[in-house]
Amino acid sequence: MSTASTASTATLALPVAKTTVAIPAFHALGHTVSEVPTDGRAFDIHAFPDVLQALTTDDHTAQPSRPHPVGIWQTDLVRYDHADASDMATWVARKCATTFPVKVISEQARRALYRRLAKPIGVVERVISANIVTDQGGLDLLHVFGSAAPSVFFNHMQLATGAVTDQVSATMGSTGVTAIPVASGGTSFTNGMSITLGYGTANAETVTVGSGSTGTSIVCSATAHTHAIGDWIVENPTTSDNPSSVSNGYDSGALVSGAYTYSGSGAGSRQVQIVYDFPANSGAPGAGYTDLWMASAATIATNTTGAHLTRSPLAVNSTTGANVTISELL
């Protein structure tokens, strides 16, 4: 971290915070020390939208970057009203002479006392930094998928039947189509819902459901690909998914450590691969499973799920099981 030049009075500048990451977007975007809030006006990152955007996007554009910062660090360099580091021991001794002799105070303790007792008279420099996850930190975070304790960790895999699905009932041989033909059930797809049209095919695409859908026609944003009779339409999961319960849950039980394989380096490439073989089950629903959850308990309730996948109906019955592999990336 750089420091501003000090006055001829040999004013001592001591850092009051430390950081091992430094992306000084505040200064890189042209902000100066004169704009830095004082102790009487707390710093608010939202007061500097260009800094906030730079910390969350590439090239200051609206396109999200990878990696996203997981926090914002503020590091101040403060000028104090006492000079010269060489006088620190004398100064501490004078302040504390009646308590204990300075010779028994470690260097670290002396500096801590100095920072606490000396009077700060101004901020020399303030750096706003993005904090990204290191490779080891990313792998540690991914271990929430797999740990047996505490209960908030996600060590259960569960199939369920809650996601809305349907199939295309007539050939969609052109692009720019704004209505998806279905045999029935179109009203189950509600306004604003994100769906995958052509799920599992080379022409799979994401479209958004509009208003006015009927039983045989799903209103949607304009398509970019063609689609055939029988292609699946699948509701997409969202980051806000947090079910209080699920339908027809088929739980793996608490997964053992062998179900998890951790690997990778670099943001977006660190991953955990989770594998479980659901055995044949005569109680599986005839319509098939459409949801796959990672959860912290066998009975899913609010705030117990950590990952959600939706798909076309998966048939698990008295003679057919399902081998499932999930990859979680960070």
N, C-alpha and C positions, 0 to 999 in steps of 0.2 A: 504494500500500500504506500503511495507517495504521500509526502507531507508538504504543507505550505512552508515557505521560508519564515524564519522567526525574526523577531525584532532584535535590535542591538542589545537589549537588556537581557538576552539569553533566556527568554521565556521557555519553560519546559513544556513540551507537548507529549502527552501520554495517551495511547489508545485506550478507550474504555470498552471496546469490544474487539473480538478477533474473528476472522473468517478465513477459511482456506479456499474459498471460491471467490472470484472477482470478475464480474462482467459489468463494468461501470457504465451502464446505460444512461444513468443520470447525467454524467459528464459527456459521454459520447454524443448525446443529443443536443449539446450546447448549453445546458443549464450550468449556472455559475454558483460560486459560494454565496453570492449576495442573494440568491433565490432560496437558499437552504433555510428551512424553518428554524427558529430558535428554540431554546428550552421552554419558552413560554407558549410556543405554538407547535404542538405535536405534529410530527411528520405523518402525512396520509398519502399513500401511494396513489389513491384515486384522484388526488389533486394534480397529478402529472400523468394524464392519459397517454401521452406519447411514450413515457417510460414504461408504463404498465403494458402497452401494446408491444413494445420492443422486447419485453421480458416473456411474452407469450406467443410471438409470431416471428416468422422469418422475414428479413429485409423490410420490416415495418409495414408489411402488407397484411391483408385480412386472412391470409392462409395460415392455418395453424402449423406450428413448427414441431419437430420431434428432435430432442426431447422437450416436453413441457416442463417448466420449472415447477417444483412441488412446494416452493416457498420463496419468500422475498426476504433478504437479509439487509439490515441497515447497520453500517459501520461508521462511527463517528471518531474523528480525531479532535480532542479537546485541548485548548490552551488553558493552563492553570496560572494562578497568581504567584507562584513561586518559581524561582529560576534554577538552573544548573543541577543536573542529576548528581554531580559530585557532592553537593551539599545535602543530599537526601538524608543520609544517616544523621547528620547534625541536626537537621530540621526535625526528624522523628524523635531524636533524643530529647530535644527541647520540649516537644509536645508531650512526651511520655516519661520524662525523667522521674516523676514521682511514682510511677507505676512499676517499671522494671528497666534494667539497664539495656541500652541499645545492642550490646554485644550478644545478647541471647536471641535477638530478633533475626530471623532469616531474611535474605534478600527479597524473597517473594512476599513475606509479611510486611517488610518495609514499604514495598511498592503498593501493596494493598492499603496500608495505612495512609500513605501519601495521597492516593486517589480518593480515599474516603474523606480525609480531613482538609486537604487543600481545596481552595475555592476555584471552581471552573469559571473562567471569564468569557468563554466564547468557543464556538465550533470553528475549527480550522478547515475541516473538510468532512463532507458526508458522502459516502459511496452507497449506492443502492445496487444490490447484486441479486442475480438469479441463482437459485440453489437447485442443481439437478441431482438425480440419484446416481451414485456410483455403481459400477458393476456389482460389487459385493453387496452394496446396499439394496440394489434391485433384487438380487437373488434372496437376500434376507427377507425382503417384503413378500416375495413370492412364496416363502415358506409358510405364510398363513394358510395356503392350500396344502394341508398335509399334517400339520401339527395336531397331536392328540389333545393338547391342552394349551391355553384355556379354551372355554367353550366357544369363544367368538371366532376361532379359526375354522376354516371350511374343509372338513375332512369327510363329508358325506356327499356322494353323487346320487342324484335322484331324478328318475323319469316321471313325467306328469302329462296331463292332457289338456292344459288350459289354453294354449295358443290357438288362434283362429286360422283355419286353412280351408282351401277349396281348390277346384281344378277348372282350367279353361275348358269351356264347352263347345267352342267353335274356333276355327283357325283365325289367328290374328296375323294376316299376311302382309301387313304394311306397318310403317312406323308412324308416330304422331297420333296414335289411337288414344282416346280419353275415356273409354268405357271397356271394361273387361267382361266378356260374356261368361256366365256361369250357369249351371243347371238350376241351382237354388242356393239359398244361404248368403246371398250378396249383402243383405242388410246387417250381417254380423260384422262387416268391415265398416267401421265408423269414421266420420269426418276427422281428418288429421292423422289417421293411423299410417305408419310407415310399413310397407309390405314389400316382399321380394316376389316379383313376377317371373316365372320360369325357373323356380328354385331347383338347383341341381343340374341345370342345363348350361350349355355354352352361352346362351342368350339371357342368362339371369340378370335382372336389373331391379333397382329399387325405385318405387314410385310412391306417391302420397295419395291417400284416399281423399276424395272431395265429398261434397254434400250431394244428396239426391240419389244414392245407390238404391237399387231395388233388389228383389230376390234373385233376378237373373242378370243383373248388370251392376258391376262395381265401378262407380265414377272415380277416375284417377287422373293424375298429372300425365302429360303426353308421354307415350312410350318411345323408346329409342331402338327397340329390336322387334323382330317378329316372334310369334309364339304359336305353338301347335296345340291341338286338342289334347287334353290330358295333362298339360304342363301344370305344375303346382303353384299355388299362390299361398304365401306363408306370411303371417304377421311377424314383424321384426321386434326383437326385444329392445328395451330402452334402458338408459342409465338410471331412471327413476323407478324401475320395477322393484317392488318390495311387498310381495304377497303376504296376506295374513294366513293363508292356507292354500293348498294346491289340490287339484282333483286327481284321484287314482294314483297317488304317489307310490313309486316302487323304489325303495331306498337300498343303497349298497351296504348299509351298515358303516361303522367307522372304518375308513380305509387304513391299511397298514402302510408302513414306510415304503415298501417295495412298489407301491402303486405310483410313486412320484419320482421323476427324473428331472434334475435341474441342470441347465446348461446355458451357454451363450454369453456374449459380451457386447457392449454397446447398446445405447438406449434403443428400445424397440425390438432388440434381438435377444435379450435375456428372457428365458422362458422356463416354465415348469410343464412337463408333459404328465398327464394323469390318465391312467389306464385302468378300466374295470370291466369285467365280463359279467353282464347281467345274465343269469341262467334262465332257461325256459320257465315260464310261469303261467299256469293254467288260469290264474285270476287276472291276467292282463286284459285291458279293455279292447273290445273288438275293433274300435275305430283307430287304435294305434296311438303311440305316444308322440306328442308334438313339442314337449318342453324337456330340457335337460338343465338341472340346477346343480350348483355346488353350494352346499349348505353346512351349517354348524350343528345340525341336529337331524335326527331321523324324521321328526315331525316338523314340517316347515311352518313357521309363524313369522310375524313381523320382525324384521331386523335379524333374520337368521340366514339370509342368502347372500352369496358373494359373487356369483357369476350366473348368467342366464343365456342359454342357447335355444333357439326355436328351429324347427325343421318340418319337413313333410312327415306324415304319420309313419311311425316306426312300429312294425309288427313284432310284438313279443307275445308268445302264446305257450301252450302246453308242450310244443315241440321245438319252438324257435326262440333262441336267446339273442342277445345283442352285445357285441364287444364295442365299447366306447372309449375313444381317446380324445382328451381335451388338451389343448395347448393354451396356457395363459402367458401372454407376453407383456413385458414392461420395458 
